[in-house]
Amino acid sequence: MPRLSRSTKDHVYTEAEAAAALGVTVARLHEILDEHIFTKGNVRPAAIRFTGSDLLLLGYWCNSQRATSGEVIMMPKRN
């Protein structure tokens, strides 16, 4: 995921800004949202705003689509 250019904690991203930060198109962002968030008949709102935390999760889903296994790498336990 490309580095986000804004560091303000409370910044809210529009769909276009979120897509640009993730390196995808708005159409691809909508596909990811429909696949992971708006399921089982839940309708995606006309306009959505995102926080930096939202972009982290969306970035994971964007990258997991590109990965071949689609599995999360387990971190070793700390002693």
C-alpha positions in Angstrom: 0.0 0.0 0.0 1.4 3.4 -0.9 2.3 5.7 2.0 -0.5 8.0 3.0 0.5 11.6 2.5 -1.5 13.0 5.3 -0.6 12.4 8.9 -3.6 14.1 10.6 -5.3 11.7 13.0 -8.8 12.9 12.4 -8.5 13.3 8.6 -11.4 11.8 6.7 -10.9 10.5 3.2 -13.4 10.6 0.4 -13.8 7.6 -1.9 -11.6 9.1 -4.5 -8.9 10.0 -2.0 -9.1 6.5 -0.4 -8.8 4.8 -3.8 -5.8 6.9 -4.7 -4.1 6.2 -1.4 -4.7 2.5 -1.9 -3.5 2.6 -5.5 -6.8 1.3 -7.0 -9.7 2.8 -8.9 -12.9 3.9 -7.2 -14.7 1.1 -9.1 -12.2 -1.4 -7.5 -12.7 0.2 -4.1 -16.5 -0.4 -4.5 -15.9 -4.0 -5.5 -13.8 -4.6 -2.3 -16.4 -2.9 -0.2 -19.2 -5.0 -1.7 -17.2 -8.2 -1.2 -16.2 -7.6 2.4 -18.6 -5.0 4.0 -21.9 -4.7 2.2 -22.9 -8.3 2.0 -26.1 -10.2 2.4 -28.3 -7.6 0.8 -26.8 -4.6 2.7 -26.7 -1.7 0.2 -23.6 0.4 -0.1 -24.4 4.1 0.6 -24.0 6.6 -2.3 -20.9 8.3 -0.6 -18.6 6.9 2.0 -15.9 8.6 4.1 -12.9 6.7 5.5 -10.5 7.1 8.3 -6.8 6.1 8.3 -7.7 2.9 10.2 -10.3 2.0 7.5 -7.6 2.4 4.9 -5.4 -0.1 6.7 -8.1 -2.8 6.5 -9.0 -1.9 3.0 -5.3 -2.1 2.1 -5.1 -5.6 3.5 -8.1 -6.7 1.4 -6.6 -5.1 -1.7 -3.3 -6.9 -1.2 -4.9 -10.2 -0.2 -6.6 -10.3 -3.6 -3.2 -10.1 -5.3 -1.6 -12.8 -3.1 -1.8 -16.4 -4.3 -2.6 -18.1 -1.0 -4.9 -15.5 0.5 -3.8 -16.6 4.0 -2.7 -14.4 6.9 0.9 -15.0 8.0 1.0 -16.0 11.6 3.4 -14.1 13.8 5.5 -16.1 16.3 4.5 -15.9 19.9 6.6 -13.6 22.1 8.2 -15.1 25.2 
